[in-house]
Amino acid sequence: MSRLVPTCFLIVTALLGTSASAGTLELTQRKLNVSGKLNVSSASKLSDSLVAMDGQAEAPIYMVVTATDGTAQGVMLLADTIRSLESPVVAVVTTQVHGAGAAIAPFADRVVVYRSGGFAFTEVPYEGVKKYVPPPAPPDPKEGAEAKPAPKKKEREAREKFLQDVVRKQYLDRFYSALAKRIHRKAAEISKTLEKDGGFILTPEQALKAKIADQVVDRITYTRLPEVKREVKVTTTDKVTTTERRPE
């Protein structure tokens, strides 16, 4: 697969390196917005866009993350796509993100964050199967009043119980295990914090110190990369036809 000439890649790499000391990030037209709800449907479209951009060049792709909603499947689908690309992917966090938005950013090859941004790691739901919540116990009766009987637990059918207690749990265990490696924590610690406290917050400076973010930036500028046209040469013989792409 043909790529942009190596000099273009070196230019962008140099810009990225320069921005680390200057507090400025140079974006290019190789930019993708991850906003709204990151579920399977939106992650599939984003993955298609990443693959298409990866096929055009090997210069960095900037993934601007502002999503604050989504599912574990959506995060993992996009994370798997990022891992399969040849082009490096830079997550740019420009605002406070939580849920799926906070979860996807660390799966990029490099993470930069605005000073006005940050990460709030909260529970990410499993798409299609809600968590089973047993009915709450009745409140204590007032003095002299008769206690109400505890509500009966819903009798779940085998398929519902299997999806909620086995399928959902196994997938989320794998999801949090993968996330834990990216943010340098233990999966059990993350699960306990989410269950007890609802989540945890990292400021840009804390994320940098925890080695989740690689850079804190003050501003973002835009530089357009030169476009490289490709000529397709087709060679036909009696036995085989070959197609060769080459830059002009």
C-alpha positions, -999 to 999 in steps of 0.1 A, spaced: 0 0 0 14 33 -11 19 61 15 27 98 16 64 104 10 85 100 42 93 137 43 57 145 51 57 121 80 89 136 93 74 171 91 43 162 111 64 143 136 87 173 140 56 195 145 43 172 172 76 171 189 80 209 188 45 214 202 55 194 234 78 222 245 58 251 232 24 239 246 9 240 211 -4 211 190 -4 213 152 -34 196 138 -37 186 101 -66 176 79 -61 141 91 -85 147 119 -115 127 132 -141 139 157 -152 114 184 -183 131 199 -217 123 211 -224 87 219 -197 61 212 -217 29 207 -213 1 182 -231 20 154 -210 52 157 -178 33 164 -183 13 132 -185 45 111 -155 60 129 -135 28 123 -143 29 86 -131 65 85 -99 56 103 -92 27 79 -98 50 49 -74 76 63 -48 50 71 -49 39 35 -41 74 23 -10 80 42 10 71 73 11 105 89 -5 108 123 -43 108 126 -57 132 152 -87 118 170 -104 148 188 -123 132 217 -153 150 233 -177 120 237 -192 116 272 -216 87 265 -213 53 249 -208 16 256 -180 -9 263 -185 -26 229 -182 8 211 -150 16 229 -134 -18 222 -144 -18 186 -127 15 180 -97 5 202 -92 -26 181 -93 -6 149 -67 19 163 -44 -10 172 -46 -25 137 -36 7 118 -2 16 105 -7 53 111 -2 65 146 -33 78 163 -32 108 186 -61 114 210 -68 151 215 -89 157 246 -102 193 244 -128 191 272 -137 171 303 -147 137 291 -163 108 310 -177 74 304 -168 60 270 -150 92 260 -126 89 289 -122 52 282 -113 55 245 -86 82 247 -60 60 265 -62 34 237 -46 59 212 -9 58 205 -5 92 221 -27 113 243 -27 151 245 -51 171 266 -62 207 268 -57 225 302 -95 229 303 -100 192 297 -97 162 319 -109 126 325 -137 113 346 -136 75 346 -171 63 352 -190 31 346 -194 22 309 -225 1 302 -228 -31 282 -248 -24 251 -281 -43 247 -282 -59 281 -290 -38 312 -275 -46 346 -299 -66 368 -310 -46 398 -329 -64 425 -359 -46 440 -349 -24 470 -358 -34 505 -388 -15 520 -380 14 543 -381 8 581 -417 12 593 -426 41 615 -431 35 652 -462 14 658 -467 7 621 -466 -28 606 -436 -36 585 -442 -41 548 -431 -74 534 -400 -74 512 -408 -73 475 -404 -105 456 -374 -106 433 -383 -108 396 -381 -144 383 -358 -141 354 -359 -165 325 -328 -185 317 -318 -165 287 -322 -132 305 -302 -144 335 -274 -158 312 -271 -125 293 -271 -104 325 -250 -126 348 -226 -143 324 -223 -126 290 -224 -90 303 -201 -97 332 -175 -116 311 -173 -88 285 -171 -60 311 -144 -79 329 -123 -80 297 -131 -44 290 -120 -31 324 -89 -54 322 -79 -38 289 -86 -3 302 -67 -10 334 -35 -17 314 -38 15 295 -42 37 326 -17 17 347 -42 5 373 -55 -28 384 -89 -40 370 -101 -49 405 -92 -15 418 -111 2 390 -142 -20 396 -141 -13 433 -138 24 428 -166 26 403 -189 6 426 -180 24 458 -174 60 446 -190 60 411 -157 68 395 -126 89 397 -113 121 382 -80 131 367 -70 166 359 -47 172 329 -17 175 352 -27 143 371 -32 124 339 3 136 327 18 125 360 1 91 358 15 87 323 -21 85 308 -15 118 289 17 125 270 13 163 268 -8 191 282 -14 218 255 -25 254 257 -38 258 222 -43 240 189 -33 253 155 -40 239 120 -15 230 92 -27 215 59 -4 188 46 4 188 9 -17 163 -10 0 136 -29 -16 123 -61 -11 87 -71 -7 72 -105 -21 37 -110 -1 16 -134 -17 -16 -148 4 -42 -164 -13 -70 -183 3 -103 -195 -11 -135 -209 -14 -150 -175 -17 -123 -149 -27 -87 -144 -9 -66 -117 -17 -32 -104 10 -10 -90 5 24 -72 32 49 -73 35 86 -64 39 111 -92 
